[in-house]
């Protein structure tokens, strides 16, 4: 299963534009569209590679003037890649969603992480730690089930991402429920549904360009 591909090119005045294109034909309680079969993708098998994760003993919060600062937040998401481990955040106390690679995990969760499977729905807590780590630490993690598919402006669809496209100033997300979320600068939001025929053509296009042969986002 190819979850993300990247391309990079330069245009006028040497400005670098980075394009991230993700295709994730899997979901939680809601099943992915049957059109996913047109992509020719195969679901990822196996387990998480623990060597790609740094397990942290007793991660603590950052401090300021001798006082601890709670910089943790709850989240709900699903596993969209195993090696390396990526979790798509579908609901977050930090008011933000997206796909994040997991670099740091509390060592007490090592067994939980090793048992994760592709498309598992999970919930837990992430935090900024005091050990000088450049990234978030997963402090709590457990497998769960989806409770609601209702989104908001920060998390457009809790059905999970089917296709996403982004570059500076623009973002388009097609959810497993076939909803379309588009944002550009200055702020502009549009929501509608993609038609079955258009979805079929879109999914077929990934097979036509051999999307699985593109390098993964790491």
N, C-alpha and C positions, 0 to 999 in steps of 0.2 A: 504494500500500500504506500503510494507516494503521497505524503501529506503536504509537502511544500516544495516549490521550486523557486529559484531566484535567477534574475538576469540583471545585468548592469550595463549601462551605456552612457556615453557623454554627448551632450548637445550644447548649443550655443554658449560661448564664453567659458567653456570648460566646466560647466556645472554638471555634477554627477547626479543622475536620477536613478534611484534604486527601486526596482519593481519587485514586489513579493506577490506570488500567486499561489494560493493554497487550494487543494482539492481534497476534501475529506468525506468520502462516501460512507459514512457510518453515523449512527445516532444513538440516543439513549432509549427512552420508552417509545418515542416516535421512530418508525423505521425510515431509512433513507429512501429516496425515490427509486422506483424500479429502473428508471433511466440510468442509474449508476452503472448498470451492467454494460451499457454502451461504451464506457470508458476503457473497458478491458483490464481494469485494475483488479488486484487480488488482495484481500484483507491481510494485514500483517499478523504473523504468528510468532510464537515464542514468548520470552519474558524480557523484563528490563535488565540491561547490563549494569550491574552495580559499580563497575569500574568507571562508568561515565558520570557517577554521582559522588559528591563529597559528603560523607556522613559526619555530622558535627555533634560533639558531646556537649550537653548542657548549653545550648545557645541562649544567650541572654540579651535583653534589650539594650539599646544604646543609652548612655547617660549624659546628663548635662548638669554641671555644677554639683556633681555628686548624687543627682537624683535620676532614677530610671525613667525612661520615656517609653510609654507603650506605643509602639508603631506596628501593631499587628492588626490583621483584619481577617474576617471569615470569608470563605469562598465556596462556591459549588462549581463543578466542572466535569469534564470527561477526558479520558486519555485518548489522544489522537496520534501519538507516536510512542514507540517503546524504546528504540535504540537510535538516538538518545531519547530521553523521556520528555515529551511535551504534553502539557495539559491545557485544554481550551477552557478559559475562565468564562462561565456562563452567568454567574451572579457573584457580586463581590461587594463587601463592605467598604472597599476603597473606591467605589463608584467608577469602575473601569472594567472592561472585559477585553479579551483577546487571547492569543495563543502564546504561552510562555514555556521556554525550556527550563527544566528543573535541574539546577546545578547543586543546590545545598539542601540537605534533609537532616532533621534530628535523628541521631543514631538509633533512638528507640523505635523508629518507624522502619528500620531496615527490612524486617520480615514483611511488613505490609507492602512496601515498595516492590519487593522481589516477586510478590504474588499478583501484581497488577496485570491486567490483560487489556489488549486493544479495545477501545470503546467503553471501558468501565466508566460508570458515573461515580464521582468521588466528591467528598466535601471535607473541609478541614480549616486550618488556619495557617496563614503565612505571616512572616514578621521580618523587619529589618533587625539584624543582629549587631552586637557590639564587637565582634571579633575582627572587624575590618574587612568583612566579606563584601565583595562587589556584586550584590544580588540579594534576593529574598531567600529566606530559609523556610522550608515547609516544617512547621512546628507540630501540626496535627493533621492526620490524614486517615480517612476510612472510606471504604466502598459503600455506596448508597444507591438510591434510586431517584429519578427525577420526580419532583413534586408538582412543578408548575412549568408551563412553557410560555408564560407571559413575560414579555421583555419590557424595557424602558429605553430612554435615550442613550444611556451608557451601555446597556446590554440589549441590543435590538431584538434578538430572538433566542430563547432558551431551548429551542429545538436543536441547536447546534449548527455549525457552519458547514455548508456544502461546498461553496466556492467563495473565496475572498480575493480581492484585488486592491492593492494600495500603492500609492506613490505620494511624495510630499504634497499635501493639500487636498488629496482625494482618497476616498475609501468607498468601496462597494462590497456588500456582503449579501450573498444569496443563502438563505437558511434552508434547513431540511424540510421546513414547512412551506417552502417555495416563496417565502416573503423576500422582498428586495429592500435593502437599506442602503441609501446613498448619501454621502456627505462630501461637500466640497467647501473651499474657502472663497469668500466669506460664508458663514454658516448657511447651509441649505440642506433640507432633509426631504426625502421622498420615500414613500412606502407604497408598494403595490405587489401583485403576485405575478410570477412568470407563468406563461401558458405551457401546457404539456408539450406542444409541438416545438416551441422554442427551447424548452429544457432538453428535449431529445437531441436537437441540433447542437446545443451547447455541449452536452456530454459526449456526443460522437466526435466533436472537434478535438477533445483531449486524446482520443485514440488516434485520430488522423495525424496529430503532431507528435505522437509517441511521448506523451507527457511523462510516463514513468521512467524514461531514460534521462530526464533532466536531473541535475544534482539536487540533493535534499538541502533544505535550510538547516544549518547547524550553528 
